[in-house]
Amino acid sequence: MLGLAVSPLLAVLAAVDLAIAATPVISAVGSKFFTSDGDQFYIKGIAYQLIPTDPLVDTDQCTRDAKQMQDLGANAIRVYHVDPTADHKGCMDAFADVGIYLFVDLDDFPTQIQPTTPSWNQSQFTAFSAVLDEFQKYPNTAGVFVGNEVLTTEFFHAGLIVCSADVPGLRPMLQNYLACGGNDAERAEFYSLNVYEWCGESSYEGSGYSELEQNATGYNIPIFVSETGCREPRPRLFGDQASILGEDMADTWSGTMVYEWIQETNDYGLISYGPMVDPKVSTEALDGYPRSGTPTTVSPDYGNLKSQWATLSPSGVKLSAYSASASISPPACPTSTEGGWIVNGNAPLPSLGQSLDSAATASSGTSTPTGSAPQASASATGGGTTAGNKEITGMVVGLLGVMLGFVTYL
């Protein structure tokens, strides 16, 4: 059995000057998140990417949005891409003032991990480290993601890569692969899924959420839903929130994030910033959708989600009681099988510069990294908005994204 370990990077965050730490710091302990006050933390989050480059640089806009999110009942945001050289203090303080935490992706457009040509190189390492360096200093930074929607059947262990597509037969293997082994430094510190399976008037059993719960029972690190919210059929009811944050799953899962805040071409938005405009006249209005201003709620979707969250406040367990009673072990590492899961769970972490040898994979049935570069050490120490349909004919491509958190290369 393993003792309960606290995330080392979160421990760094816990050491932030207490003068700016009015918001309790979040730590991963065993299979749950806890605040520095000792309370279990459940995510009620929103995907937040107003502009492709970085939505956390306009303090006035962040302040307006934070207040609206407080009305909604949110306590977390996910931001996919940021500029690590920008000043984020105003926005981070604005969200902290209303108790909202940040989960941020480390990649940007040039450095995001590609599913068909996965790699882990110096450019990625440098870019990821820069984002980590910038956001570790804010006490309401809760976690980081290193990949989004990148699992294919050609899976390559690149140390940081985290992956998913709708490959149901690989779900348990991926989940266990990221959390297995006896070395804490080589395991994910949390795991999350993009899940678009509960659409319209569905149910815990009918949506497949009961299978998600079955696969996660006994898991040794925190697990949560990092995107959800089918847009078809209308209206969006968000019925899955009652299962994730209620008696069906709250003992195992640490919450959920709904896609997404701003209304744009893909039609998932919970708010808008006014009527559409001519993008040739207003250049900041991508595809004609304004990207700033006073948030106006999209009806009935915003109200439906607010009503769901208003009734869901799981208390969980106190850290003191959990630490005294819980004893968890990592799952067994999956083994490769020809035509299925192709990575041995005990494979060594690659060095910078390695890439996937597709020919060797095709012939042997297991992934083979090629090339090498000197190892680098991290310092002390994410495309724009997503367009297009995330569902397929009313049902959805489930488990579209899996993110490895707080991170294996430190």
Summary of the structure (lengths in Angstrom):
residues: 410
radius of gyration: 20.3
end to end distance: 24.1
largest distance: 62.6
contacts: 1384
relative contact order: 0.20
helix: 25%
strand: 15%
